[in-house]
Amino acid sequence: MTHTATPAELKAMLHDGQELALLDVREYGRFGAGHLLFACPTPFSRLEFRVADLVPRRSARVVLCDEADGLAERAAQRLAGQADRDPAAPAVRVVRPTRTPGPARRPVR
């Protein structure tokens, strides 16, 4: 089951002390340009190969993030289709904002 989480829900999950895998499913170049703190790069094209190493406990919560382009939903469907995935552990989609809210600020020199 896929659930869309708000940034506040993600923050609560990061601080609740339970196991959480935060996977950014964009390709490496897009990930390198900017990503959520604590997110692990797990490109959609390599998802099946990497997820077993990154999330060894199949009952762990998995949070997938993208740039609101539908990639996280496709990744969640792919994970749900894995035979060894625990159906009780839902994949959660988090929409990553593409821009920082507010005016851009440069460091003062």
Backbone as JSON Lines, residues from 0, in Angstrom:
{"i":0,"aa":"M","n":[0.85,-1.19,0.0],"ca":[0.0,0.0,0.0],"c":[0.88,1.24,0.0]}
{"i":1,"aa":"T","n":[0.57,2.19,-0.85],"ca":[1.33,3.43,-0.95],"c":[0.56,4.56,-0.3]}
{"i":2,"aa":"H","n":[1.27,5.36,0.46],"ca":[0.69,6.5,1.16],"c":[1.54,7.72,0.84]}
{"i":3,"aa":"T","n":[0.92,8.82,0.53],"ca":[1.65,10.06,0.31],"c":[1.81,10.76,1.64]}
{"i":4,"aa":"A","n":[3.03,11.01,2.02],"ca":[3.33,11.64,3.3],"c":[3.66,13.11,3.11]}
{"i":5,"aa":"T","n":[3.34,13.89,4.1],"ca":[3.71,15.3,4.1],"c":[5.11,15.44,4.68]}
{"i":6,"aa":"P","n":[5.78,16.56,4.46],"ca":[7.08,16.77,5.1],"c":[7.0,16.66,6.63]}
{"i":7,"aa":"A","n":[5.91,17.1,7.22],"ca":[5.76,17.0,8.69],"c":[5.68,15.54,9.12]}
{"i":8,"aa":"E","n":[4.99,14.71,8.34],"ca":[4.92,13.28,8.67],"c":[6.29,12.62,8.54]}
{"i":9,"aa":"L","n":[7.04,13.01,7.52],"ca":[8.38,12.47,7.36],"c":[9.26,12.87,8.53]}
{"i":10,"aa":"K","n":[9.17,14.11,8.95],"ca":[9.96,14.57,10.1],"c":[9.61,13.77,11.34]}
{"i":11,"aa":"A","n":[8.33,13.53,11.55],"ca":[7.9,12.73,12.7],"c":[8.45,11.31,12.61]}
{"i":12,"aa":"M","n":[8.45,10.72,11.42],"ca":[8.99,9.37,11.25],"c":[10.48,9.33,11.52]}
{"i":13,"aa":"L","n":[11.2,10.38,11.13],"ca":[12.64,10.42,11.37],"c":[12.98,10.51,12.85]}
{"i":14,"aa":"H","n":[12.06,11.08,13.64],"ca":[12.32,11.29,15.07],"c":[11.64,10.29,15.98]}
{"i":15,"aa":"D","n":[10.87,9.34,15.45],"ca":[10.12,8.44,16.33],"c":[10.92,7.24,16.84]}
{"i":16,"aa":"G","n":[12.16,7.07,16.36],"ca":[13.02,6.01,16.87],"c":[12.81,4.65,16.21]}
{"i":17,"aa":"Q","n":[11.85,4.53,15.31],"ca":[11.62,3.26,14.62],"c":[12.48,3.19,13.37]}
{"i":18,"aa":"E","n":[12.69,1.99,12.9],"ca":[13.5,1.78,11.7],"c":[12.84,2.4,10.47]}
{"i":19,"aa":"L","n":[13.65,3.07,9.66],"ca":[13.13,3.76,8.49],"c":[14.2,3.77,7.4]}
{"i":20,"aa":"A","n":[13.81,3.42,6.19],"ca":[14.7,3.5,5.04],"c":[14.2,4.64,4.16]}
{"i":21,"aa":"L","n":[15.02,5.67,3.99],"ca":[14.67,6.84,3.18],"c":[15.45,6.75,1.87]}
{"i":22,"aa":"L","n":[14.74,6.38,0.79],"ca":[15.37,6.13,-0.49],"c":[14.94,7.16,-1.52]}
{"i":23,"aa":"D","n":[15.92,7.79,-2.16],"ca":[15.66,8.74,-3.23],"c":[15.78,7.96,-4.54]}
{"i":24,"aa":"V","n":[14.68,7.82,-5.28],"ca":[14.66,6.96,-6.46],"c":[15.04,7.68,-7.75]}
{"i":25,"aa":"R","n":[15.51,8.92,-7.65],"ca":[15.98,9.63,-8.85],"c":[17.36,9.1,-9.24]}
{"i":26,"aa":"E","n":[17.78,9.35,-10.47],"ca":[19.1,8.91,-10.92],"c":[20.18,9.71,-10.19]}
{"i":27,"aa":"Y","n":[21.41,9.2,-10.22],"ca":[22.51,9.77,-9.44],"c":[22.74,11.26,-9.71]}
{"i":28,"aa":"G","n":[22.68,11.69,-10.95],"ca":[22.91,13.1,-11.28],"c":[21.89,14.02,-10.64]}
{"i":29,"aa":"R","n":[20.64,13.62,-10.69],"ca":[19.56,14.41,-10.07],"c":[19.72,14.39,-8.55]}
{"i":30,"aa":"F","n":[20.1,13.24,-7.99],"ca":[20.32,13.14,-6.55],"c":[21.45,14.07,-6.12]}
{"i":31,"aa":"G","n":[22.53,14.08,-6.9],"ca":[23.69,14.91,-6.57],"c":[23.4,16.4,-6.6]}
{"i":32,"aa":"A","n":[22.41,16.8,-7.41],"ca":[22.06,18.21,-7.51],"c":[21.34,18.72,-6.27]}
{"i":33,"aa":"G","n":[20.8,17.82,-5.47],"ca":[20.11,18.2,-4.24],"c":[19.22,17.07,-3.78]}
{"i":34,"aa":"H","n":[19.24,16.8,-2.49],"ca":[18.46,15.69,-1.96],"c":[18.11,15.93,-0.5]}
{"i":35,"aa":"L","n":[17.18,15.13,0.0],"ca":[16.8,15.19,1.41],"c":[17.94,14.69,2.28]}
{"i":36,"aa":"L","n":[18.12,15.32,3.42],"ca":[19.11,14.87,4.38],"c":[18.75,13.46,4.81]}
{"i":37,"aa":"F","n":[19.7,12.59,4.93],"ca":[19.56,11.18,5.32],"c":[19.06,10.29,4.19]}
{"i":38,"aa":"A","n":[18.75,10.85,3.02],"ca":[18.27,10.02,1.9],"c":[19.43,9.26,1.28]}
{"i":39,"aa":"C","n":[19.17,8.05,0.88],"ca":[20.16,7.2,0.23],"c":[19.83,7.12,-1.26]}
{"i":40,"aa":"P","n":[20.81,7.36,-2.13],"ca":[20.51,7.29,-3.57],"c":[20.22,5.84,-3.98]}
{"i":41,"aa":"T","n":[19.07,5.65,-4.55],"ca":[18.63,4.33,-5.01],"c":[17.91,4.53,-6.34]}
{"i":42,"aa":"P","n":[18.66,4.71,-7.43],"ca":[18.03,5.02,-8.71],"c":[16.98,3.97,-9.1]}
{"i":43,"aa":"F","n":[15.91,4.45,-9.69],"ca":[14.84,3.58,-10.13],"c":[15.37,2.47,-11.04]}
{"i":44,"aa":"S","n":[16.35,2.8,-11.87],"ca":[16.9,1.81,-12.8],"c":[17.67,0.7,-12.09]}
{"i":45,"aa":"R","n":[18.06,0.91,-10.84],"ca":[18.82,-0.09,-10.07],"c":[18.08,-0.53,-8.81]}
{"i":46,"aa":"L","n":[16.82,-0.19,-8.69],"ca":[16.06,-0.4,-7.46],"c":[16.1,-1.85,-6.96]}
{"i":47,"aa":"E","n":[15.77,-2.8,-7.83],"ca":[15.72,-4.2,-7.39],"c":[17.08,-4.71,-6.94]}
{"i":48,"aa":"F","n":[18.14,-4.21,-7.56],"ca":[19.48,-4.66,-7.2],"c":[19.96,-4.08,-5.87]}
{"i":49,"aa":"R","n":[19.57,-2.85,-5.57],"ca":[20.09,-2.17,-4.38],"c":[19.23,-2.35,-3.13]}
{"i":50,"aa":"V","n":[17.93,-2.52,-3.3],"ca":[17.04,-2.5,-2.14],"c":[17.33,-3.65,-1.17]}
{"i":51,"aa":"A","n":[17.75,-4.8,-1.66],"ca":[18.05,-5.92,-0.77],"c":[19.21,-5.6,0.16]}
{"i":52,"aa":"D","n":[20.2,-4.86,-0.35],"ca":[21.34,-4.48,0.48],"c":[21.01,-3.31,1.41]}
{"i":53,"aa":"L","n":[20.22,-2.37,0.91],"ca":[19.92,-1.17,1.69],"c":[18.83,-1.39,2.73]}
{"i":54,"aa":"V","n":[17.92,-2.31,2.46],"ca":[16.81,-2.58,3.37],"c":[16.75,-4.1,3.63]}
{"i":55,"aa":"P","n":[17.69,-4.61,4.42],"ca":[17.72,-6.06,4.63],"c":[16.52,-6.59,5.41]}
{"i":56,"aa":"R","n":[15.97,-5.79,6.28],"ca":[14.79,-6.21,7.05],"c":[13.54,-5.84,6.27]}
{"i":57,"aa":"R","n":[12.86,-6.82,5.76],"ca":[11.71,-6.59,4.89],"c":[10.51,-5.97,5.61]}
{"i":58,"aa":"S","n":[10.53,-5.95,6.93],"ca":[9.44,-5.34,7.67],"c":[9.67,-3.86,7.95]}
{"i":59,"aa":"A","n":[10.82,-3.34,7.53],"ca":[11.16,-1.93,7.77],"c":[10.26,-1.01,6.95]}
{"i":60,"aa":"R","n":[9.98,0.16,7.51],"ca":[9.25,1.19,6.75],"c":[10.16,1.72,5.66]}
{"i":61,"aa":"V","n":[9.59,1.94,4.5],"ca":[10.36,2.47,3.37],"c":[9.69,3.75,2.91]}
{"i":62,"aa":"V","n":[10.49,4.81,2.84],"ca":[10.02,6.09,2.33],"c":[10.75,6.34,1.01]}
{"i":63,"aa":"L","n":[9.97,6.54,-0.04],"ca":[10.52,6.8,-1.37],"c":[10.29,8.26,-1.71]}
{"i":64,"aa":"C","n":[11.31,8.93,-2.23],"ca":[11.12,10.33,-2.6],"c":[11.57,10.55,-4.04]}
{"i":65,"aa":"D","n":[10.93,11.53,-4.67],"ca":[11.21,11.9,-6.05],"c":[10.97,13.39,-6.19]}
{"i":66,"aa":"E","n":[10.79,13.86,-7.41],"ca":[10.51,15.28,-7.64],"c":[9.06,15.48,-8.07]}
{"i":67,"aa":"A","n":[8.16,14.76,-7.49],"ca":[6.73,14.83,-7.8],"c":[6.47,14.51,-9.27]}
{"i":68,"aa":"D","n":[7.25,13.58,-9.81],"ca":[7.1,13.21,-11.22],"c":[6.53,11.8,-11.4]}
{"i":69,"aa":"G","n":[6.08,11.18,-10.32],"ca":[5.47,9.86,-10.41],"c":[6.45,8.7,-10.29]}
{"i":70,"aa":"L","n":[7.74,9.0,-10.2],"ca":[8.75,7.95,-10.12],"c":[8.63,7.16,-8.82]}
{"i":71,"aa":"A","n":[8.33,7.84,-7.72],"ca":[8.2,7.14,-6.44],"c":[7.03,6.16,-6.45]}
{"i":72,"aa":"E","n":[5.92,6.53,-7.1],"ca":[4.79,5.6,-7.19],"c":[5.16,4.35,-7.98]}
{"i":73,"aa":"R","n":[5.88,4.56,-9.08],"ca":[6.33,3.41,-9.88],"c":[7.27,2.53,-9.07]}
{"i":74,"aa":"A","n":[8.16,3.15,-8.3],"ca":[9.09,2.39,-7.46],"c":[8.33,1.63,-6.37]}
{"i":75,"aa":"A","n":[7.3,2.26,-5.8],"ca":[6.49,1.59,-4.78],"c":[5.79,0.37,-5.36]}
{"i":76,"aa":"Q","n":[5.29,0.48,-6.58],"ca":[4.66,-0.67,-7.24],"c":[5.67,-1.78,-7.48]}
{"i":77,"aa":"R","n":[6.87,-1.4,-7.86],"ca":[7.92,-2.39,-8.08],"c":[8.27,-3.11,-6.78]}
{"i":78,"aa":"L","n":[8.38,-2.34,-5.69],"ca":[8.68,-2.97,-4.39],"c":[7.54,-3.87,-3.92]}
{"i":79,"aa":"A","n":[6.32,-3.43,-4.13],"ca":[5.16,-4.22,-3.73],"c":[5.1,-5.54,-4.48]}
{"i":80,"aa":"G","n":[5.64,-5.57,-5.69],"ca":[5.64,-6.78,-6.5],"c":[6.7,-7.79,-6.11]}
{"i":81,"aa":"Q","n":[7.61,-7.41,-5.23],"ca":[8.65,-8.35,-4.8],"c":[8.05,-9.4,-3.88]}
{"i":82,"aa":"A","n":[8.33,-10.64,-4.15],"ca":[7.75,-11.76,-3.4],"c":[8.2,-11.77,-1.94]}
{"i":83,"aa":"D","n":[9.43,-11.33,-1.66],"ca":[9.93,-11.42,-0.28],"c":[9.64,-10.17,0.54]}
{"i":84,"aa":"R","n":[8.93,-9.22,-0.01],"ca":[8.59,-7.98,0.72],"c":[7.44,-8.25,1.68]}
{"i":85,"aa":"D","n":[7.56,-7.78,2.9],"ca":[6.52,-7.95,3.9],"c":[5.34,-7.05,3.56]}
{"i":86,"aa":"P","n":[4.16,-7.63,3.29],"ca":[3.02,-6.78,2.92],"c":[2.54,-5.88,4.05]}
{"i":87,"aa":"A","n":[2.94,-6.16,5.28],"ca":[2.54,-5.32,6.42],"c":[3.37,-4.04,6.49]}
{"i":88,"aa":"A","n":[4.44,-3.94,5.74],"ca":[5.29,-2.75,5.76],"c":[5.03,-1.94,4.49]}
{"i":89,"aa":"P","n":[4.23,-0.87,4.59],"ca":[3.89,-0.11,3.38],"c":[5.05,0.74,2.89]}
{"i":90,"aa":"A","n":[5.11,0.92,1.58],"ca":[6.05,1.87,1.0],"c":[5.36,3.23,1.03]}
{"i":91,"aa":"V","n":[6.07,4.24,1.45],"ca":[5.5,5.57,1.59],"c":[6.13,6.49,0.57]}
{"i":92,"aa":"R","n":[5.34,7.2,-0.16],"ca":[5.86,8.16,-1.14],"c":[5.91,9.53,-0.52]}
{"i":93,"aa":"V","n":[7.02,10.21,-0.7],"ca":[7.17,11.58,-0.23],"c":[7.52,12.45,-1.43]}
{"i":94,"aa":"V","n":[6.75,13.48,-1.66],"ca":[7.03,14.39,-2.76],"c":[8.07,15.39,-2.29]}
{"i":95,"aa":"R","n":[9.19,15.42,-2.97],"ca":[10.27,16.34,-2.62],"c":[10.06,17.65,-3.34]}
{"i":96,"aa":"P","n":[10.06,18.77,-2.63],"ca":[9.91,20.06,-3.3],"c":[11.11,20.32,-4.22]}
{"i":97,"aa":"T","n":[10.84,20.88,-5.38],"ca":[11.92,21.15,-6.33],"c":[12.64,22.45,-6.04]}
{"i":98,"aa":"R","n":[12.02,23.32,-5.26],"ca":[12.65,24.6,-4.9],"c":[12.52,24.83,-3.4]}
{"i":99,"aa":"T","n":[13.51,25.52,-2.87],"ca":[13.45,25.9,-1.47],"c":[12.49,27.07,-1.33]}
{"i":100,"aa":"P","n":[11.51,26.98,-0.4],"ca":[10.59,28.09,-0.26],"c":[11.3,29.35,0.25]}
{"i":101,"aa":"G","n":[10.81,30.49,-0.18],"ca":[11.39,31.74,0.26],"c":[12.48,32.21,-0.68]}
{"i":102,"aa":"P","n":[13.0,33.39,-0.44],"ca":[14.03,33.92,-1.33],"c":[15.35,33.16,-1.19]}
{"i":103,"aa":"A","n":[16.06,33.06,-2.3],"ca":[17.38,32.41,-2.27],"c":[18.35,33.35,-1.55]}
{"i":104,"aa":"R","n":[19.2,32.78,-0.72],"ca":[20.13,33.61,0.05],"c":[21.54,33.16,-0.24]}
{"i":105,"aa":"R","n":[22.42,34.13,-0.34],"ca":[23.83,33.83,-0.56],"c":[24.58,34.16,0.72]}
{"i":106,"aa":"P","n":[25.63,33.4,1.01],"ca":[26.41,33.7,2.22],"c":[27.09,35.06,2.12]}
{"i":107,"aa":"V","n":[27.14,35.74,3.22],"ca":[27.8,37.04,3.28],"c":[29.29,36.82,3.44]}
{"i":108,"aa":"R","n":[30.08,37.51,2.63],"ca":[31.54,37.36,2.71],"c":[32.18,38.56,3.33]}
